[in-house]
Amino acid sequence: MVIREIKALLDAQVLSGEQMLDHEVEEAFASDMMSDVLAFANPHCVLLTGLCNPQVIRTAEMLDVSCIVFVRGKPLDSEILNLARAREMCVLHTEKGMYTTCGILYSSGL
């Protein structure tokens, strides 16, 4: 599935990395605990999280995450967005909750 499809399925906004929308991804990982992301997520996944702090960007960078989807409509501060843009990371933002987001992506084959 390409990130553009994820954006459409989740009615998400692109906040950073629009050039990555045609990037292919094969799996997603959902967590609000970055220690779990570091321990269990695979590289090049889509990271789904409700945690809104700069540590998410740093963790995603370490794992070479393809895209971060911030869920629950939580606002992101400029520090998070500036870090993502500086690293040319794809960041999406959706109003949907974590459970709903996971269900939509799973039922669509991700």
N, C-alpha and C positions, 0 to 999 in steps of 0.2 A: 504494500500500500504506500502511496506517496503522501507526503505531509499535506499537500493541497487537499487530498481527500479527507484527512483527519480534520483539517480546518472546517471543511464543509459539514462533516458529520456532527461536529461539536458546536456549530455556529460560533466559531472562535474568531477572535481578532488576532491579527499578526502584529506583534509589538516590536519584533526584531527579526532580522534574517529572512526577509521576503525572498531573497535569492535562493533559499534552500527549499522552497515549496515543492519542487519536483524531485526532491531526494527520496529515495526508496527506503522504507523501514520495514522490519520483519516482526518486531515485537515491542511491547510496552512494559513498563514497570511503574507501579504506583506505590508511593510511600511519602509520608511526611517526616520520616526519620532518615536523615542523610547517612547515618551509620549503616542502616539497612541497604540503602542504595549502593554504598561502597562495597558492602559485603556480598550482595546478591544480584545486582543489576548487571546485564551484559552490555558491552560496548555497542554503540550505534543504536541503542534503543530509544524509544520515546519515553521521557520521564514525566509522569503525572504526579503533581504535588499541590498541596494547599499551603505549604510552608513558603512564606514570602520574606526571605532574607537573602543577602548576598552569598551565603554559604551554598545555596542551591546552585548558583552559577558556577562557583568554584568546584563543587562536587561533579557537576555535569561536565565541566572541562576536563577533569581528571579521568573520567570514564569515556570521553569522546562521545557523549550523548548526542544523538542527531537533532533532537528537538525537546524543549521543555514545554509542558502544558500546565499552566497555573489554573487550578479549578476553584469552584465556589465563588467566583467573581470578586475575589479579594483584590484590593488595590495594590499596585506595585509602586514602590518609591523609585525615584530617579537613580539612586545608586545601583539598584538591581538592573534597571534597563541600560544604564551606561556601561556596566560591566558586560552585559550580554552583547551589546552593540560593538564594544571594543574587541570582543572575541568572535564577532560575526556568528553568533549563535542564534538559532531559530527559537523564538519564544512566542507561544500562543497563549491566549487568555480566554477562558470560557466561564459563563455563569453557572454551568452545570456542576453538580456535586461530583465527588470522587467516584462513588458507587455507580451513578448513572453514566459517567464518562467511561469507566471501565467496561460496563455492560454494552454500551454502544460500540466501542472499538472491538470488543471480543465478538459480538454478534456479527460484525462486519468483516471478520476474518483476521484481525490483528491479535 
